[in-house]
């Protein structure tokens, strides 16, 4: 980066402001996409040795994309909503002629010939594919090389560890990940960024590693809910190749998220299963938040059946994982203990138990619908506490799997800090299909907390 270049200085200053501000400054011509990419590459050079967020990165390739976008803009042609914004992609998302290794030794050297659906969408919207971010092995539990940007002795979470860390470290303003249990919300909470898991089926999964088709959901990372809305809107859609998706009107996520709510939002505070194991600082922080919100929040207890949600989600996950990861199980010596154990457990699940587990989703959502009649969003912890010390585990997803099973949209915002200086996220959950309303509520909460 040329620090004497005023455009470069402007790009460097904008990088800390979030994706929407960067997009606006690019549109206004304060700097070019090339300037922004050079700033991002300089930031990566300074922080990657410690954070280790990237599985594949080619600076020349990123600059070439930026130069093409700058020429496009200078020609006077229309630009897309993500024009010039660098985006990190979890390394389970296929990219044509770029390695996609799924964090697995068995996929070493794998280079797809076709972009995933979301990569097509990103390119159409004018985004720059900055590189591939680290994933845990096969998007499961065995950690990758990534460290928490706030303290490298602590886990960044998983499985979308590299995506969360790259945004948190200021390497890129936006990133894409996936969630089957808590793989977007948990690392976002641990790394101190916004993570958004949309309603199940909102973003097509063609070209993405399939672990559990009943649960797998693409999600996004940004500095704030507005940035998450900007990116997610470009990815929402229908794809005949993904039966979880359905035709529908183009979402207005960003327009609604940046609008003021018609009335002050109401929150339902929930102590989900596992609450007693939450860190005292997480419990105390949420208690303070609830008290500060006053009559905008009411507490509600989930029915006893919700205690069974995580075992049923696990049953679905592992049974489907045993099917879709069958080829990896043929050479178990190249798999971690965590992955091998999950495949063994999945193979032992009777069909009747798997099918019965699938019946839980509508039952749980019927109970949630009654709560959503009284509130804009459920408020609960995004993780048990700050990121645990040590790199041998990605931390607990106890407060995330329930919402993945139900298919509800969820977003975490970094509103709290533990005594050791690590961030803690507040999770908001919305009714299925009400993603825009949830993002608007989350942005309102961020603005309210900043006052």
C-alpha positions in Angstrom: 0.0 0.0 0.0 1.3 3.4 -1.0 0.7 5.5 2.2 1.5 8.7 0.2 -1.5 8.0 -2.0 -4.5 9.9 -0.6 -6.8 7.3 -2.1 -4.9 4.6 -0.3 -5.2 6.6 3.0 -8.9 7.0 2.5 -9.3 3.3 1.8 -7.3 2.4 4.9 -9.5 4.7 7.1 -12.7 3.3 5.6 -11.7 -0.3 6.3 -12.5 0.1 9.9 -16.0 1.6 9.2 -17.8 -1.5 7.9 -18.9 -2.7 4.5 -21.7 -0.2 3.9 -19.4 2.8 4.5 -16.8 1.3 2.3 -19.3 0.6 -0.4 -20.6 4.2 -0.2 -17.1 5.7 -0.4 -16.2 3.5 -3.4 -19.4 4.6 -5.1 -18.5 8.3 -4.4 -15.1 7.7 -6.0 -13.0 8.5 -2.8 -10.9 5.5 -3.7 -10.8 2.6 -6.2 -11.4 -1.1 -5.7 -7.7 -1.5 -6.4 -6.8 0.8 -3.5 -9.0 -1.1 -1.2 -7.6 -4.5 -2.2 -4.1 -3.2 -1.7 -5.1 -2.0 1.8 -6.6 -5.4 2.6 -3.4 -7.2 1.4 -1.3 -5.0 3.6 -3.5 -5.7 6.5 -3.3 -9.4 5.8 0.5 -9.3 5.5 0.7 -7.6 9.0 -1.8 -9.9 10.8 -1.9 -13.3 9.0 1.3 -14.7 10.6 -0.5 -14.6 14.0 -4.2 -15.1 13.0 -3.7 -17.6 10.1 -7.2 -17.1 8.7 -6.4 -18.0 5.0 -6.3 -21.4 3.4 -5.6 -19.9 -0.1 -4.7 -16.4 -1.0 -3.3 -14.9 -4.3 -2.8 -11.2 -4.1 -2.2 -10.8 -7.8 -5.5 -12.5 -8.5 -7.4 -10.2 -6.1 -5.8 -7.1 -7.7 -6.6 -8.3 -11.2 -10.3 -8.6 -10.2 -10.2 -5.1 -8.7 -8.6 -3.6 -11.8 -11.3 -5.1 -14.0 -14.0 -3.7 -11.7 -12.3 -0.2 -11.8 -12.3 -0.3 -15.6 -16.0 -1.4 -15.5 -16.9 1.6 -13.3 -14.9 4.0 -15.3 -16.8 2.9 -18.5 -20.0 4.3 -17.0 -21.8 1.0 -16.9 -24.0 0.1 -13.9 -22.3 -1.4 -10.9 -23.5 -4.1 -8.5 -24.5 -3.7 -4.9 -21.1 -5.2 -3.7 -19.0 -3.4 -6.3 -15.3 -3.5 -5.2 -15.9 -5.2 -1.8 -13.5 -8.0 -1.0 -15.1 -11.1 0.4 -13.5 -14.1 2.1 -15.0 -17.5 1.3 -15.0 -20.5 3.7 -12.9 -23.3 2.1 -15.9 -25.6 1.7 -17.4 -23.3 -1.1 -16.4 -24.3 -4.6 -14.4 -21.8 -6.6 -13.6 -22.5 -10.3 -9.9 -23.1 -10.9 -9.1 -22.2 -7.2 -8.4 -24.9 -4.6 -11.3 -25.9 -2.4 -9.9 -28.4 0.1 -12.7 -28.6 2.7 -10.1 -28.7 5.5 -9.5 -32.4 4.7 -6.3 -34.3 3.9 -8.2 -36.4 1.4 -9.1 -33.4 -0.6 -5.6 -32.1 -1.0 -5.1 -30.9 -4.5 -8.8 -30.6 -5.3 -9.6 -27.8 -7.8 -13.3 -27.4 -8.8 -14.1 -26.5 -12.4 -17.3 -24.6 -11.5 -18.2 -21.9 -9.1 -20.8 -22.5 -6.3 -24.1 -20.7 -6.6 -23.0 -18.1 -4.1 -19.8 -17.4 -5.9 -21.7 -16.7 -9.1 -23.9 -14.3 -7.1 -20.9 -12.5 -5.6 -19.3 -12.0 -8.9 -22.6 -10.7 -10.4 -22.9 -8.2 -7.6 -19.4 -6.9 -8.2 -17.7 -8.5 -5.2 -14.0 -9.5 -5.2 -13.2 -13.1 -4.2 -10.3 -12.3 -1.9 -9.4 -15.9 -1.1 -10.4 -19.0 0.8 -10.7 -18.9 4.5 -9.8 -21.7 6.9 -12.4 -24.3 7.9 -12.2 -27.0 10.5 -11.9 -30.5 9.0 -14.9 -31.1 6.8 -16.7 -28.2 8.6 -16.9 -30.3 11.7 -15.1 -30.1 15.1 -11.4 -30.7 14.5 -9.7 -27.3 14.6 -7.8 -25.7 11.8 -4.8 -23.4 12.1 -6.7 -20.1 12.7 -6.3 -18.2 16.0 -8.5 -15.7 17.7 -7.5 -12.2 16.6 -8.1 -10.8 20.1 -5.8 -13.3 21.7 -4.0 -16.0 19.7 -4.0 -18.3 22.7 -7.8 -18.6 22.4 -9.9 -20.4 19.9 -11.7 -18.4 17.2 -14.5 -21.0 17.2 -15.5 -23.1 14.3 -16.2 -24.4 11.8 -16.2 -21.0 10.0 -13.1 -20.0 11.9 -11.1 -18.3 9.1 -14.1 -16.2 7.9 -14.9 -14.9 11.4 -11.3 -14.1 12.2 -10.6 -12.5 8.8 -13.4 -10.0 9.4 -12.5 -9.4 13.0 -8.8 -8.8 12.1 -9.8 -6.2 9.5 -8.4 -8.3 6.6 -11.7 -8.1 4.7 -15.0 -6.3 5.4 -17.1 -9.4 4.5 -17.0 -13.1 4.6 -19.2 -16.2 3.9 -19.4 -19.3 6.1 -21.7 -22.2 6.8 -23.6 -23.5 9.9 -24.8 -27.0 10.7 -24.7 -26.6 14.5 -23.2 -23.2 15.5 -20.5 -22.6 12.9 -21.4 -19.0 12.1 -22.9 -17.6 15.3 -20.3 -19.1 17.7 -17.1 -17.9 15.9 -18.7 -14.5 15.3 -19.3 -14.3 19.0 -15.8 -15.4 19.9 -14.2 -13.1 17.4 -16.4 -10.0 18.1 -18.1 -9.5 14.8 -21.7 -9.8 13.5 -22.6 -13.3 12.2 -25.9 -13.9 10.5 -27.4 -17.3 9.8 -30.5 -16.8 7.6 -33.6 -18.9 7.6 -33.0 -22.4 6.3 -33.2 -22.6 2.6 -32.7 -18.8 2.0 -29.3 -19.2 0.4 -28.8 -22.0 -2.2 -26.0 -24.5 -1.3 -25.1 -25.8 -4.8 -21.3 -26.2 -4.9 -20.9 -26.2 -1.1 -19.7 -29.2 0.9 -22.8 -31.1 2.0 -22.6 -32.4 5.6 -26.3 -32.5 6.6 -28.9 -31.4 4.0 -31.6 -31.0 6.6 -29.4 -28.5 8.6 -26.7 -27.0 6.5 -27.1 -23.2 6.1 -24.9 -20.6 4.5 -24.3 -17.5 6.6 -22.3 -14.3 6.5 -19.9 -12.2 8.6 -19.6 -8.4 8.8 -18.8 -5.6 11.2 -22.5 -4.9 11.8 -26.0 -6.1 10.8 -26.2 -3.6 8.0 -23.1 -5.1 6.4 -24.5 -8.6 6.9 -27.8 -7.5 5.3 -25.9 -6.1 2.3 -24.0 -9.3 1.7 -26.8 -11.7 2.4 -29.3 -10.0 0.1 -26.9 -10.6 -2.8 -26.9 -14.3 -2.0 -30.5 -15.0 -1.3 -32.4 -16.8 -4.1 -33.8 -20.0 -5.6 -31.9 -22.7 -7.2 -33.6 -25.8 -8.7 -30.5 -27.8 -7.7 -31.2 -27.2 -4.0 -34.6 -28.5 -2.9 -34.4 -26.5 0.3 -34.9 -23.3 -1.6 -38.2 -22.0 -3.1 -39.1 -19.3 -5.6 -40.0 -16.0 -4.2 -39.6 -12.2 -4.6 -36.2 -10.6 -4.3 -35.5 -9.9 -0.6 -35.2 -6.3 0.7 -32.9 -7.1 3.5 -30.7 -4.1 3.3 -33.5 -1.6 2.7 -35.5 -2.9 5.7 -32.4 -3.3 7.9 -31.3 0.3 7.6 -34.9 1.7 8.1 -36.1 2.8 11.6 -38.5 0.3 13.1 -42.1 1.5 13.1 -42.2 1.0 16.8 -39.5 0.2 19.4 -38.7 -3.5 19.2 -39.8 -5.9 21.8 -37.6 -8.8 22.9 -38.3 -12.1 24.5 -35.5 -13.1 26.8 -34.9 -16.8 26.8 -32.7 -19.0 29.0 -32.1 -21.9 26.5 -31.1 -25.4 27.5 -27.6 -25.3 28.9 -28.1 -21.9 30.6 -26.7 -23.1 33.9 -23.4 -23.9 32.2 -23.0 -20.4 30.7 -20.1 -18.3 32.0 -21.1 -16.0 34.9 -20.0 -13.0 32.9 -22.3 -14.0 30.1 -25.2 -14.4 32.5 -24.5 -11.1 34.2 -24.1 -9.2 30.9 -27.4 -10.4 29.6 -29.1 -9.6 32.9 -27.7 -6.0 32.6 -28.9 -5.8 29.0 -32.4 -7.0 30.0 -32.6 -4.5 32.8 -31.5 -1.6 30.6 -34.1 -2.5 27.9 -36.8 -2.2 30.6 -40.3 -2.7 29.4 -39.1 -3.6 25.9 -38.2 -7.1 27.1 -40.1 -9.9 28.8 -38.8 -13.2 29.9 -40.3 -16.5 28.7 -39.4 -20.1 29.4 -39.1 -22.5 26.6 -41.3 -25.7 27.0 -39.6 -28.7 28.4 -39.5 -30.4 25.0 -36.7 -28.0 23.9 -34.3 -29.8 26.2 -34.4 -32.6 23.6 -33.6 -30.4 20.7 -29.8 -30.8 20.7 -29.8 -34.6 21.0 -32.3 -34.7 18.0 -30.3 -32.2 16.0 -27.2 -34.3 16.7 -29.0 -37.5 15.5 -30.0 -35.8 12.2 -26.5 -34.3 11.7 -24.6 -37.5 12.3 -26.9 -39.8 10.4 -26.7 -37.5 7.3 -23.0 -37.0 7.8 -22.4 -40.7 7.7 -24.1 -40.8 4.3 -22.6 -37.7 2.7 -19.1 -38.3 4.1 -19.0 -42.0 3.3 -16.1 -41.6 0.9 -14.0 -39.9 3.6 -14.7 -42.8 5.9 -13.0 -45.2 3.5 -9.6 -44.0 4.7 -10.2 -43.3 8.4 -6.5 -42.9 9.1 -6.6 -39.5 7.3 -9.5 -38.3 9.5 -9.4 -36.7 13.0 -10.7 -38.6 16.0 -13.6 -36.2 16.2 -14.7 -36.9 12.6 -14.2 -40.6 12.8 -16.3 -40.8 16.0 -19.1 -38.8 14.4 -19.2 -41.1 11.4 -19.2 -44.2 13.6 -22.1 -42.8 15.6 -24.0 -41.8 12.5 -23.6 -45.2 11.0 -25.1 -46.8 14.1 -28.3 -44.7 14.2 -31.4 -46.7 13.3 -33.5 -45.3 10.4 -36.6 -45.0 12.7 -34.7 -42.8 15.1 -33.4 -40.6 12.3 -36.9 -40.2 10.8 -38.4 -39.5 14.3 -35.8 -36.8 14.8 -36.9 -35.0 11.6 -40.4 -34.7 13.1 -39.1 -32.4 15.9 -38.7 -29.3 13.7 -42.4 -28.5 13.2 -43.2 -29.3 16.8 -40.6 -26.8 18.2 -41.5 -24.1 15.6 -45.2 -24.3 16.7 -44.1 -23.4 20.2 -41.8 -20.6 18.9 -44.6 -19.1 16.8 -46.5 -18.4 20.0 -43.5 -16.5 21.4 -43.0 -14.5 18.1 -46.6 -13.3 18.3 -45.5 -11.2 21.2 -42.0 -10.0 20.2 -39.7 -8.9 17.3 -36.9 -11.3 18.3 -35.8 -13.7 21.0 -32.8 -12.5 23.0 -30.3 -15.1 24.3 -26.6 -15.9 24.5 -24.6 -16.5 21.3 -22.1 -18.7 23.1 -21.5 -19.9 26.7 -19.0 -17.0 27.3 -15.8 -15.6 25.8 -13.7 -17.8 23.6 -12.1 -20.5 25.7 -8.4 -20.6 26.1 -6.6 -23.3 24.1 -6.7 -24.4 20.5 -7.7 -28.0 20.8 -11.4 -27.3 20.7 -13.7 -24.8 18.9 -15.9 -24.3 22.0 -19.4 -25.3 22.7 -22.3 -24.7 20.3 -25.0 -25.4 23.0 -26.8 -22.1 22.3 -26.8 -22.4 18.5 -27.9 -25.9 17.5 -31.5 -25.4 18.7 -32.0 -22.6 16.2 -30.3 -24.5 13.4 -32.6 -27.4 13.9 -35.6 -25.1 13.9 -34.4 -23.3 10.7 -35.0 -19.9 12.2 -32.8 -16.9 11.3 -30.3 -15.9 14.0 -27.8 -13.1 14.3 -25.1 -12.2 16.9 -23.8 -8.8 17.7 -20.7 -8.0 19.8 -22.2 -5.9 22.6 -20.3 -7.3 25.6 -16.7 -7.8 26.7 -15.5 -10.2 29.3 -13.1 -9.3 32.1 -10.2 -10.8 30.1 -10.9 -8.4 27.2 -12.5 -11.0 24.9 -15.8 -10.2 23.2 -19.1 -11.9 23.9 -22.0 -11.9 21.5 -25.7 -11.3 22.1 -27.8 -13.6 19.9 -31.1 -12.5 18.4 -33.4 -15.1 16.8 -36.3 -14.3 14.5 -39.3 -16.2 13.0 -38.5 -18.2 10.0 -38.8 -16.0 6.9 -38.6 -12.8 8.8 -34.9 -12.3 8.2 -35.2 -8.6 7.3 -37.1 -7.8 10.4 -34.5 -9.6 12.5 -31.7 -7.7 10.9 -33.5 -4.4 11.4 -34.0 -5.3 15.1 -30.4 -6.2 15.5 -29.2 -3.0 13.9 -31.6 -1.0 16.2 -30.1 -2.8 19.2 -26.5 -2.0 18.1 -27.5 1.7 17.6 -29.3 1.8 20.9 -26.3 0.3 22.8 -23.9 2.8 21.2 -25.8 5.8 22.5 
